[in-house]
Amino acid sequence: MMNEFNNRMDAQRSVLCVVNKGQCSEELFGLSSAAIKRWVENNQLNPNSRLVELVTLVSKKLFFLANKSQEQVSPEYREVSLEISKLRDAISSEIG
């Protein structure tokens, strides 16, 4: 279980690093809905933009993994982990 927790936290840190390489004046400090909302508002981002959509999707996927961390690592868990990596890459492309 600890390994899954570490992997999830590493994934979150990785996404935050990619997002914060962008040109926003305020960094994104977390992937909770409140943190994302604050980041969007303080950077005057379009809440319907592709970037915000991708960040929100990563947040939901990480929440899914958090709820599955008590279970054995299932194919579904691995699949969502892979999706998060792909979303991180899409965020990186979106930022430019």
C-alpha positions as protocol buffer text, in pm:
chain_id: "A"
residue {
  index: 1
  type: MET
  ca { x: 0 y: 0 z: 0 }
}
residue {
  index: 2
  type: MET
  ca { x: 278 y: 242 z: 83 }
}
residue {
  index: 3
  type: ASN
  ca { x: 419 y: 200 z: -267 }
}
residue {
  index: 4
  type: GLU
  ca { x: 84 y: 294 z: -424 }
}
residue {
  index: 5
  type: PHE
  ca { x: 67 y: 597 z: -193 }
}
residue {
  index: 6
  type: ASN
  ca { x: 417 y: 704 z: -296 }
}
residue {
  index: 7
  type: ASN
  ca { x: 335 y: 652 z: -663 }
}
residue {
  index: 8
  type: ARG
  ca { x: 21 y: 863 z: -628 }
}
residue {
  index: 9
  type: MET
  ca { x: 209 y: 1140 z: -448 }
}
residue {
  index: 10
  type: ASP
  ca { x: 488 y: 1129 z: -707 }
}
residue {
  index: 11
  type: ALA
  ca { x: 228 y: 1158 z: -983 }
}
residue {
  index: 12
  type: GLN
  ca { x: 72 y: 1459 z: -813 }
}
residue {
  index: 13
  type: ARG
  ca { x: 409 y: 1629 z: -765 }
}
residue {
  index: 14
  type: SER
  ca { x: 498 y: 1559 z: -1126 }
}
residue {
  index: 15
  type: VAL
  ca { x: 174 y: 1715 z: -1254 }
}
residue {
  index: 16
  type: LEU
  ca { x: 219 y: 2020 z: -1030 }
}
residue {
  index: 17
  type: CYS
  ca { x: 575 y: 2069 z: -1158 }
}
residue {
  index: 18
  type: VAL
  ca { x: 455 y: 2057 z: -1519 }
}
residue {
  index: 19
  type: VAL
  ca { x: 166 y: 2297 z: -1454 }
}
residue {
  index: 20
  type: ASN
  ca { x: 388 y: 2540 z: -1265 }
}
residue {
  index: 21
  type: LYS
  ca { x: 634 y: 2562 z: -1554 }
}
residue {
  index: 22
  type: GLY
  ca { x: 366 y: 2762 z: -1732 }
}
residue {
  index: 23
  type: GLN
  ca { x: 339 y: 3140 z: -1742 }
}
residue {
  index: 24
  type: CYS
  ca { x: 88 y: 3178 z: -1458 }
}
residue {
  index: 25
  type: SER
  ca { x: 160 y: 3442 z: -1196 }
}
residue {
  index: 26
  type: GLU
  ca { x: 41 y: 3217 z: -912 }
}
residue {
  index: 27
  type: GLU
  ca { x: 146 y: 2854 z: -891 }
}
residue {
  index: 28
  type: LEU
  ca { x: -96 y: 2567 z: -847 }
}
residue {
  index: 29
  type: PHE
  ca { x: -36 y: 2442 z: -492 }
}
residue {
  index: 30
  type: GLY
  ca { x: -247 y: 2127 z: -498 }
}
residue {
  index: 31
  type: LEU
  ca { x: -497 y: 1930 z: -700 }
}
residue {
  index: 32
  type: SER
  ca { x: -802 y: 1968 z: -479 }
}
residue {
  index: 33
  type: SER
  ca { x: -1101 y: 2139 z: -637 }
}
residue {
  index: 34
  type: ALA
  ca { x: -1047 y: 2439 z: -407 }
}
residue {
  index: 35
  type: ALA
  ca { x: -680 y: 2471 z: -506 }
}
residue {
  index: 36
  type: ILE
  ca { x: -766 y: 2447 z: -875 }
}
residue {
  index: 37
  type: LYS
  ca { x: -1045 y: 2704 z: -838 }
}
residue {
  index: 38
  type: ARG
  ca { x: -810 y: 2947 z: -661 }
}
residue {
  index: 39
  type: TRP
  ca { x: -542 y: 2895 z: -929 }
}
residue {
  index: 40
  type: VAL
  ca { x: -793 y: 2956 z: -1209 }
}
residue {
  index: 41
  type: GLU
  ca { x: -934 y: 3270 z: -1045 }
}
residue {
  index: 42
  type: ASN
  ca { x: -602 y: 3424 z: -940 }
}
residue {
  index: 43
  type: ASN
  ca { x: -449 y: 3368 z: -1283 }
}
residue {
  index: 44
  type: GLN
  ca { x: -766 y: 3481 z: -1463 }
}
residue {
  index: 45
  type: LEU
  ca { x: -775 y: 3157 z: -1662 }
}
residue {
  index: 46
  type: ASN
  ca { x: -1076 y: 3051 z: -1862 }
}
residue {
  index: 47
  type: PRO
  ca { x: -1236 y: 2779 z: -1648 }
}
residue {
  index: 48
  type: ASN
  ca { x: -1343 y: 2605 z: -1970 }
}
residue {
  index: 49
  type: SER
  ca { x: -995 y: 2602 z: -2122 }
}
residue {
  index: 50
  type: ARG
  ca { x: -827 y: 2277 z: -2222 }
}
residue {
  index: 51
  type: LEU
  ca { x: -557 y: 2330 z: -1958 }
}
residue {
  index: 52
  type: VAL
  ca { x: -807 y: 2365 z: -1675 }
}
residue {
  index: 53
  type: GLU
  ca { x: -1002 y: 2068 z: -1810 }
}
residue {
  index: 54
  type: LEU
  ca { x: -687 y: 1851 z: -1809 }
}
residue {
  index: 55
  type: VAL
  ca { x: -584 y: 1958 z: -1459 }
}
residue {
  index: 56
  type: THR
  ca { x: -933 y: 1886 z: -1328 }
}
residue {
  index: 57
  type: LEU
  ca { x: -933 y: 1544 z: -1494 }
}
residue {
  index: 58
  type: VAL
  ca { x: -598 y: 1457 z: -1335 }
}
residue {
  index: 59
  type: SER
  ca { x: -741 y: 1563 z: -999 }
}
residue {
  index: 60
  type: LYS
  ca { x: -1036 y: 1326 z: -1042 }
}
residue {
  index: 61
  type: LYS
  ca { x: -810 y: 1039 z: -1150 }
}
residue {
  index: 62
  type: LEU
  ca { x: -584 y: 1090 z: -848 }
}
residue {
  index: 63
  type: PHE
  ca { x: -890 y: 1094 z: -623 }
}
residue {
  index: 64
  type: PHE
  ca { x: -992 y: 760 z: -777 }
}
residue {
  index: 65
  type: LEU
  ca { x: -648 y: 617 z: -699 }
}
residue {
  index: 66
  type: ALA
  ca { x: -666 y: 744 z: -343 }
}
residue {
  index: 67
  type: ASN
  ca { x: -991 y: 558 z: -291 }
}
residue {
  index: 68
  type: LYS
  ca { x: -847 y: 241 z: -447 }
}
residue {
  index: 69
  type: SER
  ca { x: -524 y: 245 z: -246 }
}
residue {
  index: 70
  type: GLN
  ca { x: -674 y: 16 z: 18 }
}
residue {
  index: 71
  type: GLU
  ca { x: -722 y: -255 z: -244 }
}
residue {
  index: 72
  type: GLN
  ca { x: -469 y: -470 z: -421 }
}
residue {
  index: 73
  type: VAL
  ca { x: -321 y: -304 z: -723 }
}
residue {
  index: 74
  type: SER
  ca { x: -569 y: -399 z: -988 }
}
residue {
  index: 75
  type: PRO
  ca { x: -549 y: -366 z: -1364 }
}
residue {
  index: 76
  type: GLU
  ca { x: -792 y: -74 z: -1327 }
}
residue {
  index: 77
  type: TYR
  ca { x: -554 y: 100 z: -1083 }
}
residue {
  index: 78
  type: ARG
  ca { x: -264 y: 51 z: -1327 }
}
residue {
  index: 79
  type: GLU
  ca { x: -476 y: 178 z: -1616 }
}
residue {
  index: 80
  type: VAL
  ca { x: -571 y: 497 z: -1429 }
}
residue {
  index: 81
  type: SER
  ca { x: -206 y: 550 z: -1332 }
}
residue {
  index: 82
  type: LEU
  ca { x: -113 y: 530 z: -1699 }
}
residue {
  index: 83
  type: GLU
  ca { x: -393 y: 772 z: -1789 }
}
residue {
  index: 84
  type: ILE
  ca { x: -253 y: 1021 z: -1537 }
}
residue {
  index: 85
  type: SER
  ca { x: 88 y: 1002 z: -1705 }
}
residue {
  index: 86
  type: LYS
  ca { x: -72 y: 1067 z: -2044 }
}
residue {
  index: 87
  type: LEU
  ca { x: -270 y: 1359 z: -1903 }
}
residue {
  index: 88
  type: ARG
  ca { x: 48 y: 1505 z: -1753 }
}
residue {
  index: 89
  type: ASP
  ca { x: 207 y: 1489 z: -2099 }
}
residue {
  index: 90
  type: ALA
  ca { x: -101 y: 1656 z: -2250 }
}
residue {
  index: 91
  type: ILE
  ca { x: -76 y: 1934 z: -1991 }
}
residue {
  index: 92
  type: SER
  ca { x: 288 y: 1981 z: -2080 }
}
residue {
  index: 93
  type: SER
  ca { x: 194 y: 2010 z: -2449 }
}
residue {
  index: 94
  type: GLU
  ca { x: -87 y: 2252 z: -2367 }
}
residue {
  index: 95
  type: ILE
  ca { x: 148 y: 2477 z: -2169 }
}
residue {
  index: 96
  type: GLY
  ca { x: 384 y: 2478 z: -2462 }
}
